[in-house]
Amino acid sequence: MNILVINAGSSSLKYQLMNPDTGDIAAKGLCERIGLDGRLTHKVPASGKKVEKDIPMPTHKEAIEAVMAILVDPVDGVIKSVDEIDAVGHRVLHGGDKFVESCIIDEACKQAIRDCIPLGPLHNPANLMGIEACEKAMPGKPQVAVFDTAFHMTMPPKAYRYAIPTKYYTEDHLRRYGFHGTSHRFVSKRCIELMGGVENAHRVIVCHLGNGSSLSAVKDGKCQDTSMGLSPLAGVPMGTRAGDIDTCVAQFIMNKYNMSADDCLTMLNKKSGVLALSDGVSSDFRDLDAAAEKGNEAAQLALDKFAYEVRKYIGAYAAALGGVDCIVFTAGVGEHILDYTIGSAARSGLWFAIYVLAIGALFLVNALGKFDVSVWTILWTSALLLGGLSMLTHRFSCFSIGLMLVGGYSLLTAFGFLSIGFRWSVLIPVFLLLWGVSLLVDYFCGRRRKQHHVRASYGGKFTQDTRCDNGHLSCELSFGSCRVPVVTPLLRSGRIETSFGDFTVDLSGCEAVQDNCPLTVETNFGSLTLLVPDRFAVTVSGKDTTAASLNQRGTPCEHPEAQILLDADLSFGSLEIKYI
């Protein structure tokens, strides 16, 4: 089965052709600058193919026609005929109070969407144009409308009614509607599944945090309250939206600066939020985080304000639900930044805590036992011992064993607990032999498993272009300085390792990157710099750091072509992600 999914905006149209049974995406793309000159970007994830065309698109009708043409194109298409499309799904912003679930589109449905245009003046007309264009291009095909507001229609009146005269509700339908409903519905349902049923996830708070942010209180799988209101402007501060605000603020601004209501609303929607709080630094939370780390007080205020308001809503919804069983974070900020700050602290702090405890215990033994071991000896021997243990818990290697051997032997010898006859003259060769065995095992096992992978030489100044035509990258460096420019039509996966080296891996030669491309990086007492074209976005999905640092310079573009999922394992090393 092939389902065409359409998200029509005021001047753009996003699409995906997918199989709902498998989740496979055959093609996806974007039509932008509709009403101006028009541009189509078409991608085929399976092959990594990307096509860009300038096509006149005066209306959404021409945009849909361009999508149909590229899907069946003999060279760039993925189907032979539009008859292979079984149905079309449309994201519709506002369904008012008429829709509590998705529905088959008919004339009554389209009229209801028209009736809701005053409630969604920017989005509903575009949504309707996309529907009607698909009807003309694919007559007779089932069309389904999925409403952003539908999930929130289970709210009780005490949650959705505004404390204003009743006639504005009965005659003009002014009430809290809420948005991001498709996200809140899916995430809350998935949460219930993962927790083993409603009985274990009776009360769920969903935090959809991104450039646009909203929270919802969900009880027994049904929405009880949500932070956005009549429009997406209400709730927590967002990228450019003010969030909750005293209406007298708007009145004051309009009166003092002779501003119209429409102009004031534009300011509150597009020029406020964290963009305004940061004094124009950015509406992107990644930029704000980078600026705050450099001491920008306005950027820090924007982050603090956002976090504070999110916590307030979580607390309020926990009280409204009578407790909470689970809090779920999703969307760009919820999935990535929160994972970075919370996950990093939790995981990297573990080994650092063990190291601090070990150092304290050794100092105490040294003092109470009246040993005469220097502070420096305790520090470096315990660092080698625990560093090797940390690496060994992530991946077995003779190198890790060698570190533990050197550190453990030196520590026990210093305290007089070990008096074996051999000394450094024997220990160093044993360590080198173990390290050599580790390198050989990694090399030959890697070749057997991944013959198509590329390996960088150990040490030296390796700068030759590294081709990986099969899309799988593997490069390693130990003791030396090395820069590897990677050249490939499509990067599918990769693993990068460095030990006691300064390693730079340049991905600018990658023509395309598979979306959600897994990339594992490991540094052991080394430094790694990853150069990434800004058309790709790096998401640090899993990390473990031991006395290490992880930094980012620059930001990806607003609409990245693909995500790189970075799994960072850093032991006494550093990783810098630099967008170019």
C-alpha positions as CSV (number, residue, x, y, z in Angstrom):
1,M,0.0,0.0,0.0
2,N,1.2,3.5,-0.9
3,I,0.0,6.5,1.1
4,L,0.8,10.1,-0.1
5,V,1.0,12.4,2.9
6,I,0.5,16.1,2.3
7,N,1.3,19.1,4.6
8,A,0.3,22.2,2.7
9,G,1.4,25.6,4.2
10,S,0.7,29.1,3.0
11,S,3.7,29.1,0.6
12,S,5.0,25.6,0.8
13,L,3.9,22.0,0.5
14,K,5.7,19.0,2.1
15,Y,5.0,15.5,1.0
16,Q,6.0,11.9,1.7
17,L,5.1,8.7,-0.2
18,M,5.2,5.9,2.4
19,N,4.0,2.4,3.2
20,P,2.0,2.5,6.4
21,D,2.5,-1.2,7.1
22,T,6.3,-1.1,7.1
23,G,6.9,2.6,7.7
24,D,9.2,2.7,4.7
25,I,9.4,6.1,2.9
26,A,9.7,5.7,-0.9
27,A,10.1,9.5,-1.5
28,K,9.7,12.8,0.2
29,G,10.2,16.4,-0.7
30,L,9.3,20.0,-0.5
31,C,7.6,22.5,-2.8
32,E,8.5,26.0,-1.7
33,R,8.0,29.6,-2.9
34,I,4.5,28.8,-4.1
35,G,3.0,32.0,-5.5
36,L,6.5,33.3,-6.4
37,D,8.9,31.4,-8.6
38,G,8.5,27.9,-7.2
39,R,11.1,25.3,-6.3
40,L,10.8,21.5,-5.9
41,T,13.2,19.4,-3.8
42,H,12.7,15.7,-4.2
43,K,14.5,12.9,-2.3
44,V,14.6,9.2,-2.5
45,P,15.9,7.9,0.9
46,A,16.7,4.3,-0.3
47,S,19.2,5.5,-2.9
48,G,20.2,8.9,-1.5
49,K,19.0,10.6,-4.7
50,K,18.2,14.3,-4.4
51,V,16.6,16.3,-7.2
52,E,16.1,20.1,-7.2
53,K,14.1,21.9,-9.8
54,D,12.8,25.4,-10.4
55,I,9.2,25.0,-11.4
56,P,6.6,27.8,-11.7
57,M,4.1,27.3,-9.0
58,P,1.6,30.2,-9.0
59,T,-0.8,28.1,-6.8
60,H,-0.9,24.8,-4.9
61,K,-2.5,23.2,-7.9
62,E,0.8,23.5,-9.8
63,A,2.7,22.3,-6.8
64,I,0.6,19.1,-6.6
65,E,1.0,18.6,-10.3
66,A,4.8,18.9,-9.9
67,V,4.8,16.3,-7.1
68,M,2.7,13.9,-9.2
69,A,5.1,14.4,-12.1
70,I,8.3,13.7,-10.1
71,L,6.8,10.6,-8.4
72,V,6.1,8.9,-11.8
73,D,9.2,10.3,-13.6
74,P,11.0,7.5,-15.4
75,V,14.4,8.6,-14.0
76,D,13.7,10.2,-10.7
77,G,10.3,8.7,-9.8
78,V,9.5,5.8,-7.5
79,I,6.2,4.6,-9.0
80,K,5.0,3.9,-12.5
81,S,1.6,5.6,-12.2
82,V,-0.5,7.6,-9.8
83,D,-2.8,4.6,-9.7
84,E,-0.3,3.0,-7.4
85,I,-1.2,5.7,-4.7
86,D,-4.0,4.1,-2.7
87,A,-4.9,7.1,-0.6
88,V,-3.9,10.7,0.4
89,G,-3.6,12.0,4.0
90,H,-3.7,15.7,4.7
91,R,-2.6,17.5,7.8
92,V,-5.2,20.2,8.6
93,L,-4.5,22.8,11.2
94,H,-7.9,23.8,12.5
95,G,-11.0,21.7,12.7
96,G,-12.8,23.9,15.3
97,D,-15.1,21.9,17.6
98,K,-16.5,19.9,14.7
99,F,-13.9,17.1,14.5
100,V,-12.8,14.8,17.3
101,E,-10.9,12.5,15.0
102,S,-9.6,12.1,11.5
103,C,-12.2,11.8,8.7
104,I,-12.7,10.9,5.1
105,I,-12.8,14.2,3.1
106,D,-16.2,15.0,1.5
107,E,-18.0,18.2,0.7
108,A,-19.2,18.5,4.3
109,C,-15.7,18.2,5.6
110,K,-14.3,20.8,3.2
111,Q,-17.1,23.2,4.2
112,A,-16.2,22.7,7.8
113,I,-12.6,23.5,7.0
114,R,-13.8,26.7,5.3
115,D,-15.9,27.6,8.3
116,C,-12.8,27.4,10.5
117,I,-10.7,29.8,8.3
118,P,-11.4,32.7,10.8
119,L,-9.8,30.5,13.5
120,G,-6.8,29.5,11.3
121,P,-6.5,32.2,8.7
122,L,-2.9,31.4,7.7
123,H,-3.1,27.6,7.5
124,N,-6.7,26.5,6.7
125,P,-6.9,28.1,3.3
126,A,-3.6,26.5,2.3
127,N,-4.7,23.1,3.7
128,L,-7.9,23.4,1.6
129,M,-6.0,24.3,-1.5
130,G,-3.9,21.2,-1.1
131,I,-6.9,19.0,-0.7
132,E,-8.7,20.4,-3.8
133,A,-5.5,20.2,-5.9
134,C,-5.1,16.5,-5.0
135,E,-8.8,15.9,-5.9
136,K,-8.1,17.3,-9.3
137,A,-4.9,15.4,-9.8
138,M,-6.2,12.1,-8.4
139,P,-10.0,12.0,-8.9
140,G,-11.7,9.2,-6.9
141,K,-8.8,8.5,-4.6
142,P,-9.7,8.4,-0.9
143,Q,-8.6,11.6,0.9
144,V,-8.3,11.8,4.7
145,A,-8.0,14.9,6.9
146,V,-6.0,14.7,10.1
147,F,-6.7,17.7,12.3
148,D,-4.2,19.2,14.6
149,T,-7.0,20.2,17.0
150,A,-8.9,16.9,17.1
151,F,-7.0,15.2,20.0
152,H,-7.7,18.1,22.3
153,M,-11.5,17.9,21.8
154,T,-11.8,15.6,24.8
155,M,-11.0,18.5,27.2
156,P,-13.8,19.3,29.7
157,P,-15.4,22.8,29.6
158,K,-13.6,23.9,32.7
159,A,-10.3,23.5,30.6
160,Y,-11.4,24.9,27.2
161,R,-13.8,27.7,28.1
162,Y,-12.4,31.3,28.5
163,A,-13.8,33.5,31.2
164,I,-15.5,35.9,28.8
165,P,-19.2,36.5,28.0
166,T,-20.9,33.4,26.8
167,K,-22.0,34.8,23.5
168,Y,-18.4,34.9,22.3
169,Y,-18.3,31.1,22.8
170,T,-21.7,30.2,21.5
171,E,-21.7,32.6,18.5
172,D,-18.0,33.0,17.6
173,H,-16.7,29.7,19.0
174,L,-13.9,31.4,20.9
175,R,-12.4,28.7,23.2
176,R,-9.2,26.8,23.8
177,Y,-8.5,24.4,21.0
178,G,-4.8,23.4,21.3
179,F,-2.5,22.3,18.5
180,H,0.3,19.7,17.8
181,G,-2.5,17.2,18.3
182,T,-1.1,14.6,16.0
183,S,2.1,14.7,18.0
184,H,0.4,14.6,21.4
185,R,-1.9,11.7,20.3
186,F,0.9,9.5,19.0
187,V,3.4,10.2,21.8
188,S,0.8,9.6,24.6
189,K,-0.4,6.4,22.9
190,R,3.2,5.2,22.5
191,C,3.9,6.0,26.1
192,I,1.0,4.0,27.3
193,E,2.1,1.0,25.1
194,L,5.7,1.2,26.5
195,M,4.5,1.3,30.1
196,G,2.3,-1.7,29.7
197,G,-1.2,-0.1,29.5
198,V,-3.3,2.7,30.8
199,E,-3.2,1.3,34.3
200,N,0.5,2.1,34.4
201,A,0.3,5.3,32.5
202,H,-2.9,6.7,33.9
203,R,-1.6,10.3,34.0
204,V,0.8,11.4,31.3
205,I,2.2,14.9,30.6
206,V,3.4,15.3,27.0
207,C,6.0,18.1,26.4
208,H,6.2,18.9,22.7
209,L,9.1,21.3,22.8
210,G,10.6,22.8,19.7
211,N,10.5,26.1,17.8
212,G,6.8,25.8,18.5
213,S,6.1,24.3,21.9
214,S,3.0,23.0,23.7
215,L,2.3,20.7,26.6
216,S,-0.8,18.6,27.3
217,A,-2.2,16.7,30.3
218,V,-3.5,13.3,29.3
219,K,-5.6,11.0,31.5
220,D,-6.4,7.5,30.3
221,G,-5.3,8.4,26.8
222,K,-7.5,11.4,26.5
223,C,-6.5,15.1,26.6
224,Q,-7.6,17.0,29.7
225,D,-5.8,20.3,29.1
226,T,-3.2,21.8,26.8
227,S,-1.1,25.0,26.8
228,M,-2.0,26.5,23.4
229,G,-5.3,28.2,23.0
230,L,-7.5,29.6,20.3
231,S,-4.3,30.0,18.3
232,P,-0.7,28.5,18.6
233,L,0.4,31.8,20.3
234,A,-0.6,30.8,23.8
235,G,1.4,28.7,26.3
236,V,5.2,28.7,26.9
237,P,7.6,31.1,25.1
238,M,8.6,29.7,21.8
239,G,11.1,30.5,19.1
240,T,9.4,33.6,17.9
241,R,6.0,33.4,19.8
242,A,5.5,35.3,23.1
243,G,3.4,32.6,24.8
244,D,1.1,33.6,27.6
245,I,0.9,37.4,28.0
246,D,-1.3,39.9,29.7
247,T,-3.6,41.3,26.9
248,C,-3.0,44.8,28.4
249,V,0.6,44.5,27.2
250,A,-0.7,44.4,23.6
251,Q,-3.1,47.3,24.3
252,F,-0.3,49.4,25.7
253,I,2.0,48.7,22.8
254,M,-0.7,49.5,20.2
255,N,-1.7,52.7,21.9
256,K,1.8,54.0,22.5
257,Y,3.3,53.1,19.1
258,N,0.2,53.6,17.0
259,M,0.3,49.9,16.0
260,S,-2.6,48.1,14.4
261,A,-4.0,44.9,15.9
262,D,-2.7,42.9,13.0
263,D,0.8,44.4,13.3
264,C,0.8,43.8,17.0
265,L,-0.2,40.2,16.5
266,T,2.5,39.8,13.9
267,M,5.1,41.1,16.4
268,L,3.8,38.6,19.1
269,N,3.9,35.7,16.7
270,K,7.1,36.3,14.7
271,K,9.3,38.8,16.6
272,S,8.9,37.7,20.2
273,G,9.7,34.5,22.2
274,V,13.3,33.5,22.9
275,L,14.3,35.5,19.8
276,A,13.2,38.7,21.6
277,L,14.4,37.7,25.1
278,S,17.9,36.9,23.7
279,D,18.0,40.4,22.1
280,G,18.0,38.9,18.6
281,V,20.7,36.3,19.1
282,S,18.5,33.5,17.6
283,S,15.2,31.7,17.7
284,D,17.2,28.4,17.5
285,F,17.8,26.9,20.9
286,R,21.1,25.4,19.7
287,D,22.4,28.9,18.9
288,L,21.1,30.2,22.3
289,D,22.9,27.4,24.1
290,A,26.2,28.1,22.3
291,A,25.8,31.9,23.0
292,A,25.0,31.2,26.7
293,E,28.1,29.1,27.1
294,K,30.2,32.0,25.9
295,G,28.6,34.2,28.6
296,N,25.8,35.9,26.7
297,E,23.4,36.9,29.5
298,A,20.4,37.6,27.2
299,A,20.7,34.1,25.7
300,Q,20.9,32.6,29.1
301,L,17.8,34.5,30.2
302,A,15.9,33.2,27.2
303,L,16.9,29.6,28.1
304,D,16.0,30.1,31.8
305,K,12.7,31.7,31.0
306,F,11.7,28.8,28.6
307,A,12.7,26.2,31.1
308,Y,11.0,28.0,34.0
309,E,7.7,28.2,32.0
310,V,7.9,24.5,31.0
311,R,8.4,23.6,34.7
312,K,5.4,25.7,35.7
313,Y,3.1,23.9,33.2
314,I,4.4,20.5,34.3
315,G,3.7,21.4,37.9
316,A,0.2,22.7,37.1
317,Y,-0.7,19.7,35.0
318,A,0.6,17.3,37.7
319,A,-1.8,19.1,40.1
320,A,-4.7,19.0,37.7
321,L,-4.2,15.3,37.0
322,G,-3.9,14.5,40.7
323,G,-0.3,13.3,40.2
324,V,1.7,12.1,37.3
325,D,2.9,8.6,36.1
326,C,5.1,9.7,33.2
327,I,6.5,12.9,31.6
328,V,7.3,12.6,27.9
329,F,9.5,14.9,25.9
330,T,9.3,15.2,22.1
331,A,10.1,17.5,19.2
332,G,13.4,19.2,18.4
333,V,14.2,20.6,21.8
334,G,12.5,17.9,23.8
335,E,14.3,15.1,22.0
336,H,17.7,16.6,21.6
337,I,18.7,19.3,24.0
338,L,17.0,17.8,27.0
339,D,18.6,14.4,26.2
340,Y,22.0,16.1,26.0
341,T,21.8,18.0,29.2
342,I,20.1,15.3,31.3
343,G,21.6,12.2,29.7
344,S,25.1,13.6,29.7
345,A,24.9,14.5,33.3
346,A,23.5,11.1,34.3
347,R,25.9,9.0,32.3
348,S,29.1,11.0,32.3
349,G,28.8,11.8,36.0
350,L,28.7,8.1,36.9
351,W,32.4,7.4,36.1
352,F,33.5,10.8,37.3
353,A,31.8,10.1,40.7
354,I,33.5,6.7,40.9
355,Y,36.8,8.3,40.2
356,V,36.3,11.0,42.9
357,L,35.3,8.3,45.4
358,A,38.3,6.2,44.5
359,I,40.7,9.1,44.9
360,G,39.2,10.0,48.2
361,A,39.4,6.4,49.5
362,L,43.1,6.2,48.4
363,F,43.9,9.4,50.1
364,L,42.3,8.1,53.3
365,V,44.2,4.8,53.1
366,N,47.4,6.7,52.5
367,A,46.8,8.9,55.6
368,L,45.5,6.3,58.0
369,G,47.8,3.6,56.9
370,K,50.8,5.9,57.2
371,F,51.9,5.2,53.7
372,D,54.2,7.8,51.9
373,V,52.6,7.8,48.4
374,S,52.7,11.1,46.5
375,V,49.5,12.8,45.4
376,W,50.6,12.7,41.8
377,T,51.2,8.9,41.9
378,I,47.7,8.3,43.3
379,L,46.1,10.5,40.7
380,W,47.8,9.1,37.6
381,T,47.7,5.4,38.6
382,S,44.0,5.6,39.6
383,A,43.2,7.5,36.4
384,L,44.8,4.8,34.2
385,L,43.1,2.0,36.2
386,L,39.6,3.5,36.1
387,G,40.0,4.8,32.6
388,G,40.8,1.3,31.3
389,L,37.8,-0.1,33.3
390,S,35.5,2.5,31.8
391,M,36.6,1.7,28.3
392,L,36.3,-2.1,29.0
393,T,32.6,-1.7,30.0
394,H,31.8,-0.3,26.6
395,R,34.0,-2.5,24.3
396,F,36.4,-5.3,25.0
397,S,40.0,-4.5,23.9
398,C,43.5,-5.5,24.9
399,F,44.3,-1.8,25.1
400,S,41.9,-1.3,27.9
401,I,43.3,-4.3,29.7
402,G,46.8,-2.8,29.2
403,L,45.8,0.5,30.8
404,M,44.3,-1.4,33.8
405,L,47.4,-3.5,34.1
406,V,49.8,-0.5,34.1
407,G,47.6,1.5,36.5
408,G,46.7,-1.3,38.8
409,Y,50.3,-2.7,39.0
410,S,51.7,0.8,39.6
411,L,49.1,1.6,42.3
412,L,49.6,-1.6,44.2
413,T,53.4,-1.3,44.0
414,A,53.3,2.3,45.3
415,F,51.3,1.2,48.4
416,G,53.5,-1.8,48.9
417,F,50.8,-4.3,48.4
418,L,52.6,-6.0,45.5
419,S,56.2,-6.9,45.4
420,I,56.5,-9.0,42.3
421,G,60.0,-9.1,40.9
422,F,59.3,-7.5,37.5
423,R,59.4,-3.8,37.1
424,W,58.9,-1.3,34.2
425,S,61.5,-3.1,32.1
426,V,59.0,-6.0,31.9
427,L,55.7,-4.1,32.3
428,I,56.2,-1.8,29.3
429,P,56.9,-4.6,26.8
430,V,53.9,-6.5,28.1
431,F,51.7,-3.4,27.7
432,L,53.0,-2.8,24.1
433,L,52.4,-6.5,23.2
434,L,48.8,-6.3,24.5
435,W,48.3,-3.0,22.6
436,G,49.7,-4.6,19.4
437,V,47.4,-7.6,19.8
438,S,44.4,-5.2,20.3
439,L,45.3,-3.4,17.0
440,L,45.6,-6.6,15.1
441,V,42.3,-8.0,16.4
442,D,40.6,-4.7,15.5
443,Y,42.2,-4.7,12.1
444,F,41.5,-8.2,11.0
445,C,38.1,-8.5,12.6
446,G,37.1,-5.2,11.1
447,R,38.2,-6.4,7.6
448,R,36.3,-9.6,7.9
449,R,33.1,-7.8,9.0
450,K,33.4,-4.7,6.9
451,Q,35.6,-5.2,3.9
452,H,34.1,-2.2,2.2
453,H,35.0,0.1,5.1
454,V,37.9,2.5,4.8
455,R,40.7,2.7,7.4
456,A,43.0,5.6,8.1
457,S,46.6,4.8,8.9
458,Y,47.9,4.9,12.4
459,G,49.9,8.1,13.0
460,G,51.3,10.4,10.4
461,K,49.7,13.1,8.4
462,F,47.1,11.2,6.3
463,T,45.2,13.7,4.2
464,Q,44.3,11.7,1.1
465,D,40.6,11.6,0.2
466,T,39.0,8.6,1.7
467,R,36.3,7.0,-0.5
468,C,33.6,4.7,0.9
469,D,31.4,4.0,-2.2
470,N,29.3,1.5,-0.2
471,G,28.4,4.2,2.3
472,H,30.0,2.7,5.5
473,L,32.9,4.5,7.0
474,S,35.4,3.2,9.5
475,C,38.5,5.1,10.4
476,E,41.0,4.9,13.3
477,L,43.9,6.9,14.6
478,S,46.4,6.2,17.4
479,F,49.3,8.4,18.4
480,G,49.6,11.0,15.7
481,S,47.9,13.8,13.8
482,C,45.5,12.9,11.0
483,R,42.9,14.6,8.7
484,V,40.6,12.4,6.7
485,P,38.4,14.0,4.0
486,V,35.6,11.5,3.4
487,V,34.2,11.1,-0.1
488,T,31.0,9.1,-0.8
489,P,27.8,9.5,-2.7
490,L,25.8,8.4,0.4
491,L,27.0,8.0,3.9
492,R,24.9,5.2,5.6
493,S,26.8,4.5,8.8
494,G,30.2,5.0,10.4
495,R,32.6,4.4,13.3
496,I,35.4,6.7,14.2
497,E,38.0,6.0,16.9
498,T,41.1,7.8,18.2
499,S,43.5,7.0,21.0
500,F,46.2,9.4,22.0
501,G,45.8,11.3,18.8
502,D,44.5,14.5,17.1
503,F,41.9,13.3,14.6
504,T,39.9,15.4,12.1
505,V,37.2,13.8,10.0
506,D,35.8,16.0,7.2
507,L,32.4,15.0,5.9
508,S,32.1,17.8,3.3
509,G,32.8,15.3,0.6
510,C,29.6,13.3,1.4
511,E,27.1,14.1,-1.3
512,A,24.2,12.8,0.8
513,V,23.6,11.3,4.2
514,Q,21.1,8.7,4.9
515,D,18.5,10.1,7.3
516,N,19.1,9.0,10.9
517,C,22.5,7.8,9.9
518,P,24.2,6.1,12.8
519,L,27.7,7.3,13.6
520,T,29.7,6.0,16.5
521,V,32.7,7.9,17.8
522,E,35.1,6.8,20.4
523,T,38.0,8.8,21.9
524,N,40.5,7.5,24.5
525,F,42.9,10.2,25.6
526,G,42.5,11.8,22.2
527,S,40.9,14.7,20.4
528,L,38.4,14.3,17.5
529,T,37.0,17.1,15.3
530,L,34.1,16.3,13.1
531,L,33.5,18.7,10.2
532,V,29.9,18.5,9.1
533,P,28.2,20.4,6.2
534,D,25.5,22.6,7.7
535,R,22.9,20.9,5.4
536,F,23.1,17.9,7.7
537,A,22.2,18.0,11.4
538,V,24.0,16.1,14.1
539,T,21.9,14.7,17.0
540,V,23.8,13.3,20.0
541,S,21.5,10.5,20.8
542,G,23.6,8.6,23.3
543,K,26.7,9.5,25.2
544,D,29.1,8.4,27.8
545,T,31.9,10.7,28.9
546,T,34.6,10.1,31.4
547,A,36.4,13.4,32.3
548,A,35.8,14.5,28.7
549,S,34.4,17.4,26.8
550,L,31.8,17.6,24.0
551,N,31.5,20.9,22.1
552,Q,29.6,22.2,19.1
553,R,30.5,25.2,16.8
554,G,28.0,26.6,14.5
555,T,24.5,25.3,13.7
556,P,22.9,23.4,10.9
557,C,20.6,25.1,8.4
558,E,16.9,25.7,9.2
559,H,15.8,22.7,7.1
560,P,18.5,20.1,7.2
561,E,18.5,17.3,4.5
562,A,19.2,14.5,7.0
563,Q,20.0,13.7,10.6
564,I,23.2,12.1,11.8
565,L,22.7,10.2,15.0
566,L,25.9,10.4,17.0
567,D,26.7,7.9,19.7
568,A,29.7,9.4,21.5
569,D,31.9,7.4,23.9
570,L,34.6,9.7,25.3
571,S,37.1,8.7,27.8
572,F,39.6,11.4,28.9
573,G,39.2,13.0,25.4
574,S,37.4,15.6,23.5
575,L,34.9,15.8,20.6
576,E,34.1,19.0,18.7
577,I,31.3,19.0,16.1
578,K,32.0,21.9,13.7
579,Y,29.4,22.9,11.1
580,I,30.9,24.2,7.9
